[in-house]
Amino acid sequence: MSAIEKFHDILANRHQYAMDWKERTGGKVVGGLCTYVPLEIVYAAGMLPVRVLGTHEVQDVTDRYLFPTVCPFCRDTLAQGLKGRYDYLDGLAMGRTCSHIQGTFDNWRNYISTTLVYYIWFPCHRESPRAVDCLVGEYTGFKEALEKLTGKPITDDGLDKAIELYNTNRRLMKQVYELRKNEDPPITGAEAMEMVVTSQLMDVVEHNKLLEELLEELPDRKLDRETGLRLMMIGSEMDDIEFVQMMEELGCTIVIDEHCSGSRFFWDEVVPGEDRLAAIASRYVHRWPCPAVSSNFSDRFDRVLKIAQDWNVQGALVYQQKFCDPHEFDIPLLQQMFKEHDIPTLVLEFDVTIPFGQFRTRIEAFLEMAELEVL
């Protein structure tokens, strides 16, 4: 079985993977809402951090808990907890980002039995010179809560090891992304997304081994398809692999992305320092930000434009989860920026389930139009 097939299998059976890990190691599993939960601290405690994700299934269990104007992703993740699919979690943590995921967290804390439910307050003004110090204080409390849960101290050596493992993980995934610059990329956008999403679900040691296998396989790998139009995906949380597969079947390849299940999640490393918590906090404050925690448009958009140009993007899919205000505010400015650089743009709004028929028609029309513009 190839590394890509292993990623696919683990993603399809992610709950079983976590339960098997728990039984095999005797460790505990901590779920994370959003990507601002510090993985390094959880792993240094001997625990497995896993991202809480939805299933894109139609559900009606959250209507009594969340307003109908809460984004589909947050409703979907809460539904998984209410349905008992995350009953194996020993803890749940959230790094403050948006009010919608806050609603998911609050209802989880109130109605779903989990031993530890911990809220990490993230600085509202991440550009402040005091933001890192503020977050160090939050991480100190989080570290103490994890130590109480396990009955074991989190040591500097444990933090150093976790930092190096996750930095290695980020470097390896960036190497895979570099290969997507090729004229004929050896990996599809859907496959790359499975690689990144599984990094949020697996033991980092095991994921690193699979990444090393993948990097050995990719140089000789030839896809049985045309690359077609080179697209970028940018926007809200996105882990709908079937949607990306549908897009690529229409004659394009997602060669780069900017969202929380892609480059935004792993791009920046922890710079090691004597104060381990400060080093980790600095990474999460200064990482490629989600618009929910940063109003600095120029900083974020400069990075977006750079990767679009570096990966020779010929079109951009800009999307948002329905009711996701922070990402919706980005859309007019992103459209303007891409237009100024002759990059055709398609905007889509996602719900829990995606209307494949309607989206397919719109994507086909966009690809035809974009091909005329770039040829």
N, C-alpha and C positions, 0 to 999 in steps of 0.2 A: 504494500500500500504506500503510495506517495505521500509526502508531507501535506500536500494540498488536500488529498483525500482524508487524511487524519484530522486536519483542521475542520473539514466539513462534518466528519463523524462526531467530533467532540462538541461542536456547536449544536448539532441536532440532538445530542444526548447530554446537554450541559448539566442538568440536575443530577443525572446518574453519575456523571464525572465527579461532581462535588461530594456526593454521598459516598462514592467509592474512595475518594481521597481521604475523607473523614474516617472511614473504617480502616483504611490501610495505615494511616499515620497516627491515628488517635488524636489528631488535632481538631481545632474548632474552625468554623467557617463564619466569616463576617461579610454580610452583604453591603453593597455601597449604592446609594442613590446619587447619581451624577458622578462626574469624573474628578471632583475636587476632594474626594476622600484620599488621604495619603497612604498609598499602597505600601510604601516602605515601612511605615510604623506597624501596620497590621501584619505584614510578613515577618518583621523582626520579632513579633510576639509569638511566632510559631503558628500563625493562623493563615488560612487561605482567604484572600480577599476576592469576592466575586461581584461583578456588576449585576444589579437587579434589572432585568429586561422584561419587556412584554412579549406577546406572541402574535400580535396583529389579528387576533380573533375578535369577532363581534361578541360583546359581553354586556350584561346589564346589572352587574353586582355593585358597581361604584356609584350608581345614581343617587343613592341615599347618603353618600359620604362626600362627594365632590360636586361643585357647581358644574352645570353642563358646558360652561365656557372655559373649563380647565383643559389644557392641551391633551390630545389623544394619548401621547406617550405616557404622561403621568397617570392618566386613568388606567391605562393598560398595565403599568407596573403595579399599581395598587391592587388591581384585579387578581394578579398572580398571587399576591400575598393573601388576599381574602379567600381565594380558592385552595389555599394550603400547599401551593406548589413550592414554597420556600420554607416549609416547616422545619427543614434541616438546619436552618441558620441558627447560630448561637448568638449572633449580634447583628445589628443593622446600624449603619452610620450614614450621616449625610453631611456634606460640605455645603454650606448655604450658597445657593445660586439664585433661583427664581422662586416666585411665590407659588407657582403651580406644583413644583416638586416639594415645596414646603407643605402643601396640602396632603400630598401622598405620605410624607413623613409623619405628619401629625396624626393622620388616621391610622397609620401602621402602629404608631406608639400606643394609641388608644384602644385599638380593636384587634390587633394581631399579637399573639403571645410570643415574644422573643426575649431571651434572657437579658440582653443589653441592647438598648436603643439610644444612640448617642448623636447629639447635634453639634457639629463643628461650625461655629460662627466664622464666616469668611469676611474679611474687611470689605466694606462697601466701596471704599476709595482705595483701590489697589495701587494707584499711583502715589499714594501718600508715603513719605519716608518712614512712617511708623507702622506701615502695613505688615511688614515681616515680623517685627516685635510683637504686634498684636496676635498674629497667627501662631507664633511660638507659644504664647500663653495658652491658646486653644489646644495646640498639639500636646502641651504638657498635661492638660487635663485628660485628653483622649488617651495618651500613653498610660496614665495612671488607671483609667477605667479598664483598659485591656489587661494590664497587669493584675488587676483585681479579678477579672474574669478567668484568667489562666492560672493565677496563683504563682506566677513566675515573673521575675524582673525582665524588662527589656534592656539589654546591655548595649554599650557603645559598639562592641564587636558585632552584635546582632544587627544593629542599624547600619554599620559599615558594609556588612555582607549584603543586606537587602538593597542598599543604595547601589552597590556595584552590579548586582544581579539585574535590577530594573534599568540601570543605565545601559548595560549590555543588551537587554531586551530592546530598548529604544534604538540603539545603534544598528542592531541586526535588522529591525523593521525598516529603518531608513535605507539600509543597503538594498532591501527588496524594492523599496519605492524608487531608488535610483535606477533600477533596471527598467522601470516603467517609462523612463525617458527615451528608451530605444524606439527606433522607427516602427518596429514590430514588437511590442512588449510581450514578454514570455508568460505574463500572468494577467488575467482579466481583472476588471474592477471588482466584480463579485467575489472572486477568489481572494483578492487583497483585503477586502472587507472582512471576510471570514477569518483571515489571519489576524487582523487587528482586534476584532471582537473576541476571539478566543484568548487573546492576551489579557483580556479583562476577566476571564473565567478560569484560567488554568494556573497551576503552580508554575511560577516563573522559571524555575529550573527546567521543568519539562517543556515549557514553551520555547525556551532558548534552544534546547536540543532539536526541536522540530524546525525552528528557524534556520539552524545550521544545516539540517538536512535539505531544507528548501533552497538555500543558497547554493548548495552543491548541485541540485537538480535543474535550477532555472537557466543557467548558461546554455545548456543543450536542449532546452525545451522549446518546441515550436507549436504554436497554437493552430488548430485546424479551423482557422477562420481568418477573415480579413480584419485588419485593425479598424478600418473605416475612420469616421470622424473622431478626433481626439477630444474628449470631453472632460470637464472638471465638474465635480459635485460640491456644492457649498450650501450650508444652512444649518437647520436644527438637527437634533439627534436623529441619526439614521442607521438602522440596523436591519432594514428590510431587504434581505438578500434576493428574494424572488423579484422584487421590483428592479433591482440593478441588473439581474439576469435578463429580464424582459427588455430593458433598454438596450443591452448589448446585443441581443438577438436581432435588433432592428438595424444594425449596421454601424455601430459605434463602439468605442472602448473608453471606459472611465480610466484615465491615466493618472489622475491626481484628485485629491479630495480635501475639503476643509470642513470637518465636522467632528463631533465628539466620539464617533466610532471610527475615526480615521486619524489624519495627521494631527489634528488639534489635540488629541488625547496623548500622543507619545512623543511629539517632536522635540521637546526640550528636556534636557537632562538635569539631574541634581549635581551641582558643583560641590564636591566634598569639602567639609570644613571641620574645625575642631568642635564646634557646636553643631551636633548632628541635626537637632530639631530645627535650628536656624537655617541650615543648608537645605533641608527638605522644604521648609516654609518658603524660602526664597524661590525655589523652583515653582511651587504652586502659585505664588503671587505673580511671578514674572513669566510663567508659561504662556504659550499661545492662548489668548483668552477667549472665553465664550462672551458674546455680547451682553449676557445677563450680568456679568461682573465687571464690564469695562465699557465706558462710553467714549473711549479714545478711538474714534473711527480711523484716523489717519494711520495709527500704528498697526491696527489690524488689517486695514485694506492694503497697506504697502506690502505686507507679508503675503496676502492673498494674490496680489498682482505679480509679485516676484515668482511664486511657484507656478502661476499660470503661464508665465513667460518661459520659465526654466523647463517646464514639461511640454512646451510647444502646444498649448491648448488652443483648439479651434472653435470651441463653443463651451458655454457654461450652463449647467442646470442649477438654478438658485431656487431653493425650496424652503418651506417652513412647515412645522407642525401647526395645524389649525389652532388659532388663538395664541400662538407664541409671539407675544408683542416684541421682545428684544430682537428676535431675528426678522420680524416683519419690518421694524424700523430700518434695518440694514438694506432692505431690498431696493428702494429707489436709488440709494447711493451706489450700491453694487452695480445696478443696471447702467447708471451713468458712467461709472468707471470703466466697465467692460465695453460700453459703446465707444468711449473715447479711445480705446485701444483695439477697436475693430474685432471684438470678440462677441459673436451673437449670443443672446441669452434667452433662456426659457424659464419662466417662473411657475412653480407648481405648489399647491397647498395640499398637505397630506392629512388624512384622518386615520383612525385606527386601521381600517381596511382601505385598500387603495382601489379605486375604480379602474382596473386594468384596461378595459375597453376604451374608456374616454381618454385615459392618459396615453394609451398606445397610439391613438389617432393624433393627439397633439404632439407627441414625440416624433412620430413619422413626419409630420408636416414641418416641425422644427429642423429635423435633420436634413430634409430636402432643401429648405431655405438656407441653412447654414452652409451646406456643401456648395451652393451657388455663390455664396459670399466669399468662401475661402479659395475656390478654384480660380 
